[in-house]
Amino acid sequence: MRNLLFLIAIMIGIASPVRAADDVAAAQKIISSQADALARDDAVTAYGFAAPGIQSIFTDPDSFMDMVRNAYAPIYRHRSFEFTESNTSGGTIEQKVHIVDADGVPWDALYTLEPQPDGTLKISGCMLLKVGQAV
């Protein structure tokens, strides 16, 4: 019995990092898909990746896209978009992205994604900071 419990504990320990890696990969796919939609000016698709809390503030795809154009121009139009560190905690995923904007200026973004009742992940926030700028 003790051996069985030990085996179960090991299996859970192995499964957790695999699950976290799967969640991070899923989060990165969602972030990339939203960035691709923004690059195509596909407001409906980009808006669809936003969590309900974001959608309650920007109640339609066009207002969401206007906000992105004005407040997140480095994400809206970028030269490069590279995933860096990630962290998972309690189902929430934090994903850092290094971005070079259309003018060649480097930025760091921190996306947060949260699981939804239907099991999907949605982007619940994004903080953007010019590299070298104080927080």
Secondary structure, 3 states (H helix, E strand, C coil): CHHHHHHHHHHHHHHHHHHHHHHHHHHHHHHHHHHHHHHCCCHHHHHHCECHHHHHHCCCHHHHHHHHHHHCHHHHCEEEEEEEEEEEECCEEEEEEEEEECCCCEEEEEEEEEECCCCCEEEEEEEEEECCCCC
